[in-house]
C-alpha cells in the first residue's frame, strides 16, 4: 500500500505504486469562473469551487528524499505566508519546522536518521598543507 500522509492542510507526501518516489502533493482550489472560456449564464448560480491535489515535487524513496520532501513543504509553507522581511520569513520557517517536527515526534517514538534540520550560519574552511587558510565560505 503506497504512502499517503497529510503534512499540512495544503501539502501531503505520497509514494508512487512502485515505491520509487516520494511525491509532494499540493492542494489547489479551482474557481471555474476564472477560466478564460467561462461564460456566466443569466439566472444560473455560479459554479462551485473545487479542490484538486497536484504533483508539486518528486524525491527518491530514501532518507535524503524524505528530508527533501519535508524541506520542500516547510519552505513552501513559509514562502506562502507573505513575509515582509527576511527576519519574518526566518521566524515563519522556524515555526513551520517546529510544527512539522512536533507532529512527527508525537506520532512516532523514534525516527532513526530522519529529522528536519535548521541550518545556522556555517562556514567551510580549507587549510593548505602549511596551515594557511585557502578559502572561507
Wavefront OBJ file of the C-alpha trace (Angstrom):
o trace
v 0.000 0.000 0.000
v 1.516 3.354 -1.013
v 2.263 6.119 1.474
v -0.393 8.841 1.745
v 0.474 11.237 4.590
v -1.059 14.673 5.077
v 1.713 17.002 6.330
v -0.140 20.338 6.405
v -3.621 21.375 5.278
v -2.128 22.237 1.868
v 0.547 19.549 1.434
v 0.719 15.766 1.530
v 3.511 13.301 0.804
v 2.559 10.169 -1.113
v 4.556 7.421 -2.775
v 4.029 6.001 -6.228
v 2.781 2.426 -6.703
v 6.298 1.121 -7.381
v 7.641 2.861 -4.221
v 10.359 4.619 -6.210
v 9.386 8.207 -5.436
v 8.006 10.394 -2.705
v 5.591 12.800 -4.355
v 4.709 16.087 -2.679
v 1.065 16.905 -3.434
v -0.193 20.476 -3.177
v -3.846 21.361 -2.608
v -5.216 23.855 -5.103
v -8.619 25.471 -5.141
v -10.085 25.803 -8.630
v -12.540 28.590 -9.390
v -14.318 27.788 -12.677
v -15.354 31.439 -13.055
v -11.682 32.410 -13.508
v -11.230 30.178 -16.567
v -10.711 32.120 -19.813
v -13.536 30.198 -21.503
v -16.066 30.719 -18.682
v -19.275 32.484 -19.668
v -21.837 33.234 -16.996
v -25.346 32.016 -17.693
v -28.007 34.516 -16.705
v -30.098 33.308 -13.788
v -27.871 30.297 -13.117
v -25.835 30.084 -9.915
v -22.073 30.385 -10.225
v -20.331 27.006 -10.346
v -18.890 25.782 -7.063
v -15.206 25.937 -6.251
v -13.442 22.594 -6.454
v -10.320 21.215 -4.841
v -7.519 19.398 -6.663
v -4.294 17.858 -5.425
v -1.485 18.362 -7.938
v 2.017 16.868 -8.038
v 4.368 19.606 -6.827
v 7.709 17.787 -6.415
v 9.319 14.343 -6.684
v 12.027 12.857 -4.452
v 13.617 9.380 -4.380
v 12.472 6.934 -1.709
v 15.385 7.333 0.697
v 16.199 9.166 3.905
v 17.534 12.097 1.882
v 14.455 12.012 -0.323
v 12.158 12.225 2.698
v 14.226 15.087 4.108
v 13.972 16.865 0.766
v 10.201 16.404 0.640
v 9.771 17.718 4.194
v 12.074 20.667 3.425
v 10.018 21.447 0.324
v 6.816 21.518 2.383
v 8.220 23.699 5.153
v 9.833 26.201 2.771
v 6.755 26.458 0.525
v 4.531 26.905 3.581
v 6.755 29.703 4.907
v 7.090 31.384 1.498
v 3.318 31.303 1.058
v 2.799 33.206 4.316
v 3.637 36.609 2.742
v 6.515 37.682 4.988
v 7.572 41.311 4.607
v 11.155 40.928 5.845
v 13.827 38.235 5.919
v 13.572 38.129 9.725
v 9.828 37.495 9.487
v 10.436 34.798 6.856
v 13.009 33.051 9.091
v 10.557 33.207 12.022
v 7.830 31.665 9.833
v 10.255 28.987 8.637
v 11.231 28.156 12.220
v 7.566 27.971 13.254
v 6.747 25.654 10.339
v 9.796 23.496 11.145
v 8.706 23.248 14.782
v 5.140 22.364 13.762
v 6.282 19.550 11.440
v 8.871 18.274 13.920
v 6.317 18.266 16.753
v 3.823 16.362 14.612
v 6.453 13.757 13.728
v 7.639 13.372 17.319
v 4.108 12.999 18.680
v 3.306 10.280 16.138
v 6.432 8.143 16.420
v 8.769 7.478 19.340
v 11.939 7.007 17.277
v 12.859 8.408 13.872
v 16.276 6.979 13.019
v 18.200 9.256 10.654
v 15.114 11.320 9.830
v 14.907 14.852 11.158
v 14.158 18.305 9.919
v 17.247 20.392 10.434
v 17.555 24.120 10.636
v 20.775 25.485 9.251
v 22.629 28.022 11.318
v 25.472 30.081 9.931
v 28.046 27.573 8.738
v 31.473 28.024 7.221
v 33.588 25.668 5.197
v 37.264 26.438 5.626
v 40.013 24.820 3.591
v 43.513 24.736 5.020
v 46.609 24.121 2.906
v 49.478 21.838 3.974
v 51.351 24.733 5.575
v 48.411 25.682 7.762
v 47.275 28.758 5.824
v 43.630 29.408 5.091
v 42.812 28.971 1.395
v 39.119 29.859 1.351
v 36.236 30.666 3.603
v 32.653 30.144 2.576
l 1 2 3 4 5 6 7 8 9 10 11 12 13 14 15 16 17 18 19 20 21 22 23 24 25 26 27 28 29 30 31 32 33 34 35 36 37 38 39 40 41 42 43 44 45 46 47 48 49 50 51 52 53 54 55 56 57 58 59 60 61 62 63 64 65 66 67 68 69 70 71 72 73 74 75 76 77 78 79 80 81 82 83 84 85 86 87 88 89 90 91 92 93 94 95 96 97 98 99 100 101 102 103 104 105 106 107 108 109 110 111 112 113 114 115 116 117 118 119 120 121 122 123 124 125 126 127 128 129 130 131 132 133 134 135 136 137
